[in-house]
């Protein structure tokens, strides 16, 4: 089986290069080789590779910048996804695509399920929803995974930012009234492997699924957990978890509105695959350990 992986240099794409190998030949492309903002380069890659599976881990993810760069965000997150979907509809190839908690408005009091009505409050969320819609409209074989609060040892993310700031500052202010589920890129990649295998056997229907770790927390509590675990590992920080102060969303204005509740219920996917998605702390601790225990060995 030939798999085209787009977005190989991102957090999820980096992990997918490893995770997808048991399935067959993986042709991995970064933006330099295949830019989703350039439909011509995208079509050329598909024509030359002739994949049986396309895994699209590429996206325009600069949430705040998207508010003033709507055309590029829509081109990458929606129009290019439509090109992928049309290819898969015409060839029968499977499209695996990643979406986001930002398709919801965050006003629900408990976790979102797949059938809840989307209501994005940002350009980023609206363009990601448009990408989902393009896939559905095409009728192609597809697995769309909505995920949230992604982190890994690779690339930029909240977890790594907190560790960096904890080495530089005596105190941190972190938003405490936004809730979601930190989800490791490693977990996303490993579940993707299982999902593709299940789909090919007919055990997982095409559709939209939520793919996150289990449980929920706030950005503030997540930051405190990161700092506490790092200190436990012997990391040299300038502060402790008690120096991470809670603030409200109103105290940290951003160009794009963030959902107050980003928690996604992944029960449908876990039951379909017959697996248990671990608590968010499991992979978070793994990444914190990788980043901080290496430091203490130097």
LINPELIN-V306582 format. One record per helix or strand. SS is the DSSP state (alpha for helix, beta for strand). FROM is the first residue (numbers start at 1). LEN is the number of residues. If there is no record, write none. Layout:
ss;from;len
SS;FROM;LEN
SS;FROM;LEN
This chain:
ss;from;len
beta;2;5
alpha;11;13
beta;25;5
alpha;39;11
beta;53;4
alpha;65;3
alpha;70;22
beta;94;7
alpha;101;3
beta;112;1
alpha;123;16
beta;142;6
beta;150;2
alpha;158;11
beta;172;4
beta;179;2
beta;183;2
alpha;185;16
beta;207;4
beta;214;1
beta;217;2
alpha;219;14
alpha;241;3
beta;244;4
alpha;249;3
beta;261;1
beta;264;1
alpha;267;7
beta;279;1
alpha;280;18
